Amino acid sequence: LCGLARETLIAAYFSTGSEGSAYLTATQLPITLFDIVIGGVISASFIPIFNDLLEKKDKKAAMNFANRFICLILIISILISVFGIVFADGLITLIAPKFDVATHDLAAVLSSIMFPMIIFTGLAFSFVGILQTFGEFNIPAVMSLISNLAVIAYFPLLGKKFGVYGLSVAMLFSWSLQVFVQIPSLKKFGFSFKPTLKIWNEDIKRAMLLAGPMLISTWVQPLYSIVNTRIASGFDGAVPILNYANRLYIVVTGVFSFVVTNLIFPKLSRANSANCTEETNSLIVTSMKAVTMVILPIMAGFTILPEPIITVIYKHGKFDAVAETSLALACYSVGMIGMSLNEVLSKSFFSMQNSKTPMVNAIISMVCN
């Protein structure tokens, strides 16, 4: 809900104008690059190996693996961040080739400000994997709440004074909070981060072998976003319109399908490590039933009544593109049940340390797109 409030404020302040197009593209760029290089790999390859070590060895071995893994993610995310800042201009050209000069230049500056988000994202996702394994789900939920509240607070306090540049700094600050809020809980479970360059061992090798096909299977949404933005950049206001519709779709789908999969993934990993086939099957079927019961009615509502929904959520401040955003939402919503069930099934395969099946599925989907 706070994520939705954040998007509503962005739409109210910047609508579908040049600043809105630049900001949304600049935000998308670091997140997309992160997702393509290491995004979904963090939780999907980390949690199965971490659980396997807890089940078959001991907590010390699992924590040692976690420390090495986080050091590796930190190094990679720093390199991606530096690359993004240095080549921001070219990356904006790649992702939005038809922007006018002013929008292009603004997007390049804003993306340079926000690229260090990748560093905090890598750390936060890794920490979440540890906490969820030990059954701590409240702190990972609270970190998103605090992050969104920080951005929401920016608008009434500093929004008019610092505008879109200040919003980019607020986004960077909000992502850093996601790391710091988890540290007390990590200490409670006995994890202490110790930087090291001696990263490589057999457990990291297992994680990386699992990560290869898994990485390809997580490219679907980032590549969809690139395709959409590249085409939309040639139409006035189309980038924000698609972003507002897509983010509403993702927020609503994510509230249910991502929450369900985040809850069951550590349990599935433990059940598979212990060869409990009956428990694994029960978890998968129950998750699919729960997601279907919730998502199907929402999908119907979004497809049949998109205009009232967009009006209630977005028609505030400067925002006036209700009809266009409603049409985009109706079209996106057709895929809502597919995306939700795919999230459950992909995590089920990842928990079995089978990343090839989701990879093949993802390749077929991307080719069709």
C-alpha positions in Angstrom: 0.0 0.0 0.0 2.9 2.4 0.8 4.5 1.5 -2.6 1.2 2.4 -4.2 1.0 5.7 -2.4 4.6 6.5 -3.5 3.6 5.8 -7.2 0.4 8.0 -6.7 2.6 10.9 -5.5 5.0 10.6 -8.4 2.1 10.6 -10.8 0.5 13.6 -9.1 3.8 15.7 -9.1 5.2 14.8 -12.6 2.2 13.3 -14.5 3.3 12.3 -18.1 5.6 15.3 -18.7 9.3 15.4 -19.5 10.4 15.1 -15.9 8.1 12.1 -15.3 9.5 10.3 -18.4 13.1 11.1 -17.4 12.7 10.0 -13.7 10.8 6.8 -14.4 13.4 5.8 -17.1 16.3 6.7 -14.8 14.8 4.6 -12.0 14.2 1.7 -14.3 17.8 1.7 -15.6 19.8 0.7 -12.5 17.0 -1.8 -11.4 16.9 -3.4 -14.9 20.7 -3.7 -15.1 20.8 -5.2 -11.6 18.1 -7.7 -12.5 19.9 -8.7 -15.7 23.3 -9.2 -14.1 22.5 -10.6 -10.6 18.9 -9.8 -9.5 16.9 -12.9 -9.1 20.0 -15.0 -8.6 20.6 -13.7 -5.1 17.6 -15.2 -3.3 17.0 -18.0 -5.7 20.6 -19.5 -5.6 21.5 -18.3 -2.1 18.6 -19.8 -0.1 18.8 -23.4 -1.4 22.5 -23.7 -0.7 22.3 -21.9 2.6 19.4 -24.3 3.7 21.3 -27.3 2.4 24.4 -26.4 4.5 22.2 -25.9 7.6 20.5 -29.2 7.0 23.5 -31.3 6.1 26.4 -29.5 7.9 26.0 -26.9 10.6 25.2 -23.2 11.2 28.9 -22.2 11.1 29.3 -23.6 7.5 26.1 -21.9 6.4 27.2 -18.5 7.9 30.7 -18.9 6.3 29.0 -19.4 2.9 26.7 -16.4 3.5 29.7 -14.2 4.2 31.5 -15.2 1.1 28.4 -14.9 -1.0 27.6 -11.4 0.2 31.2 -10.3 -0.4 30.9 -11.6 -4.0 27.5 -9.8 -4.5 29.0 -6.6 -3.0 31.9 -6.6 -5.4 29.7 -7.3 -8.5 27.1 -4.6 -7.5 29.9 -2.0 -7.0 31.2 -2.7 -10.4 27.7 -2.5 -12.0 27.2 0.8 -10.2 30.5 2.3 -11.4 29.7 1.1 -15.0 26.3 2.6 -14.9 27.5 6.0 -13.7 30.3 6.1 -16.3 28.1 5.0 -19.2 24.8 6.6 -18.1 24.4 8.6 -21.3 24.8 5.6 -23.6 22.6 3.4 -21.5 19.8 6.0 -21.7 20.2 6.0 -25.4 19.9 2.2 -25.5 16.8 2.1 -23.3 15.0 5.2 -24.6 16.5 6.1 -28.0 13.7 8.5 -29.1 13.7 10.9 -26.1 14.3 14.6 -27.0 17.7 16.0 -25.9 16.4 17.7 -22.7 14.6 14.5 -21.5 17.6 12.4 -22.4 20.1 14.6 -20.5 17.9 14.8 -17.4 17.4 11.0 -17.4 21.2 10.4 -17.7 21.9 12.8 -14.7 19.1 11.2 -12.5 20.3 7.6 -13.3 23.8 8.6 -12.3 22.5 9.8 -8.9 20.5 6.5 -8.4 22.9 3.9 -9.7 24.5 3.3 -6.2 21.0 1.9 -5.2 22.4 -1.3 -6.8 24.9 -1.7 -4.0 22.3 -1.4 -1.3 19.9 -3.7 -3.2 22.5 -6.5 -3.5 23.2 -6.3 0.3 19.5 -6.1 1.2 18.4 -9.0 -0.9 21.3 -11.2 0.5 20.3 -10.2 4.1 16.7 -11.1 3.4 17.7 -14.6 2.3 19.4 -15.2 5.7 16.5 -13.8 7.8 13.8 -15.7 5.8 15.7 -18.9 6.2 15.5 -18.5 10.0 11.8 -17.7 9.8 12.0 -14.0 10.2 9.6 -12.4 7.7 8.6 -9.2 9.6 11.9 -7.4 9.2 12.0 -8.0 5.4 8.5 -6.6 5.2 9.3 -3.6 7.4 12.3 -2.7 5.3 10.1 -2.1 2.3 7.6 -0.1 4.5 10.4 2.2 5.8 11.9 2.6 2.4 8.5 3.7 0.8 7.7 5.9 3.8 11.0 7.8 3.3 10.1 8.6 -0.3 6.5 9.5 0.6 7.8 11.9 3.3 10.0 13.6 0.7 7.1 15.1 -1.3 5.4 17.2 1.5 8.7 18.1 3.2 11.1 18.8 0.3 9.3 18.0 -3.0 8.6 21.6 -4.2 12.0 22.8 -3.2 14.2 20.1 -4.8 11.9 18.6 -7.4 12.9 15.6 -9.4 16.6 15.8 -8.4 15.8 15.6 -4.7 13.4 12.7 -5.4 16.4 10.8 -7.0 18.5 11.4 -3.8 15.5 10.4 -1.7 15.2 7.1 -3.6 18.9 6.4 -3.0 18.6 7.1 0.7 15.4 5.0 1.0 17.2 2.0 -0.5 20.1 2.4 1.9 17.6 2.1 4.8 16.6 -1.4 3.6 20.1 -2.5 4.5 20.5 -0.8 7.9 17.0 -1.9 9.2 18.0 -5.6 8.9 21.3 -5.4 10.8 20.0 -5.9 14.4 18.0 -9.0 13.4 21.0 -10.4 11.6 23.1 -10.1 14.7 20.4 -11.8 16.7 20.7 -14.8 14.5 24.4 -14.9 14.8 25.5 -13.4 11.5 28.4 -10.9 11.4 29.6 -9.6 8.1 33.4 -9.9 7.6 34.7 -8.5 4.3 37.1 -10.9 2.6 38.6 -11.4 -0.9 38.9 -15.1 -0.3 35.5 -15.8 -1.8 35.8 -18.9 -3.9 35.1 -22.3 -2.5 33.0 -25.4 -3.4 29.8 -23.9 -1.9 30.1 -20.7 -3.9 30.9 -22.8 -7.0 27.6 -24.7 -6.4 25.7 -21.4 -6.1 27.2 -20.0 -9.3 26.4 -23.2 -11.3 22.9 -23.0 -10.1 22.8 -19.3 -10.8 23.7 -19.5 -14.6 20.4 -20.8 -16.0 18.5 -19.1 -13.1 19.8 -15.7 -14.2 18.4 -16.2 -17.7 15.0 -17.2 -16.2 14.9 -13.9 -14.3 15.5 -11.8 -17.5 11.8 -11.9 -18.6 10.5 -8.8 -16.7 13.7 -6.6 -17.2 13.8 -7.3 -21.0 10.0 -6.7 -21.3 10.6 -3.3 -19.6 13.4 -2.5 -22.0 11.3 -3.4 -25.1 8.4 -1.4 -23.8 10.5 1.7 -23.0 12.4 1.7 -26.3 9.1 1.7 -28.2 7.3 4.1 -25.9 10.1 6.7 -25.9 9.0 7.7 -29.4 5.5 8.7 -28.2 4.7 11.7 -26.1 3.9 10.7 -22.5 3.9 7.0 -23.3 6.8 6.0 -21.0 5.1 7.3 -17.8 1.7 5.9 -18.9 3.1 2.4 -19.3 5.1 2.7 -16.1 2.1 3.8 -13.9 -0.1 1.0 -15.3 2.7 -1.6 -15.0 3.7 -0.6 -11.5 0.1 -0.8 -10.3 -0.1 -4.3 -11.9 3.2 -5.4 -10.3 2.4 -3.9 -6.9 -1.0 -5.7 -6.7 0.4 -9.0 -8.1 3.4 -8.7 -5.9 1.4 -8.2 -2.7 0.0 -11.7 -3.1 2.2 -13.9 -5.3 5.6 -12.6 -4.1 4.5 -12.7 -0.5 3.4 -16.3 -0.9 6.6 -17.4 -2.7 8.8 -15.6 -0.2 7.0 -17.4 2.7 7.2 -20.9 1.1 10.6 -20.7 -0.6 12.8 -21.4 2.5 10.3 -24.1 3.6 10.4 -25.7 0.1 14.2 -25.6 0.1 14.4 -27.3 3.5 11.8 -29.9 2.5 13.7 -30.7 -0.7 17.0 -30.9 1.2 15.4 -33.4 3.6 13.8 -35.3 0.7 10.3 -34.7 2.0 8.4 -35.1 -1.3 4.9 -35.1 0.3 5.5 -31.8 2.1 7.0 -30.3 -1.0 4.0 -31.2 -3.1 1.6 -30.0 -0.5 3.3 -26.6 -0.2 3.3 -26.1 -4.0 -0.4 -27.0 -4.5 -1.6 -24.9 -1.5 0.4 -21.9 -2.8 -1.1 -22.2 -6.3 -4.6 -22.5 -4.9 -4.1 -19.5 -2.6 -2.7 -17.3 -5.4 -5.4 -18.3 -7.8 -8.3 -17.6 -5.4 -7.0 -14.1 -4.7 -5.6 -13.0 -8.1 -8.5 -14.2 -10.4 -11.1 -11.7 -9.0 -8.5 -8.9 -9.0 -7.5 -9.7 -12.6 -11.2 -9.6 -13.6 -11.7 -6.2 -11.9 -8.6 -4.7 -13.5 -9.6 -5.9 -17.0 -13.2 -4.9 -16.8 -13.1 -1.7 -14.7 -9.6 -0.2 -15.3 -10.8 3.4 -15.6 -12.5 3.7 -12.1 -9.4 2.1 -10.6 -7.0 4.4 -12.3 -9.2 7.4 -11.4 -9.2 6.5 -7.7 -5.5 5.7 -7.5 -3.8 8.2 -9.9 -6.2 11.1 -10.7 -4.6 13.6 -8.3 -2.5 16.7 -8.8 -1.2 17.1 -12.4 -2.1 13.6 -13.5 -4.7 13.6 -16.4 -3.9 10.6 -18.5 -6.7 8.4 -17.1 -8.0 6.9 -20.4 -4.6 5.9 -21.7 -3.3 4.5 -18.4 -6.6 2.6 -18.0 -6.2 0.9 -21.4 -2.6 0.0 -20.6 -3.7 -1.5 -17.2 -6.5 -3.6 -18.9 -4.0 -5.0 -21.4 -1.3 -5.8 -18.7 -3.9 -7.4 -16.4 -4.6 -10.3 -18.8 -1.3 -11.7 -17.8 -1.8 -11.4 -14.0 -2.7 -15.0 -13.2 0.1 -16.3 -15.5 2.7 -14.1 -13.8 1.5 -15.1 -10.3 1.5 -18.9 -10.9 4.8 -18.7 -12.8 6.3 -17.1 -9.7 5.2 -20.0 -7.6 6.3 -22.6 -10.1 9.7 -21.0 -10.7 10.5 -20.8 -7.0 9.4 -24.5 -6.7 12.0 -25.5 -9.3 14.7 -23.3 -7.8 14.1 -24.9 -4.4 14.8 -28.3 -6.0 18.0 -26.7 -7.4 16.6 -27.2 -10.9 17.2 -23.9 -12.7 17.1 -25.3 -16.3 13.3 -25.7 -16.5 12.5 -22.1 -15.6 15.3 -21.0 -18.0 13.6 -22.8 -20.9 10.3 -21.3 -19.9 11.8 -17.8 -19.8 13.5 -18.2 -23.2 10.2 -19.2 -24.8 8.4 -16.3 -23.2 11.1 -13.7 -24.3 11.1 -15.0 -27.9 7.3 -14.6 -28.0 7.5 -11.1 -26.6 
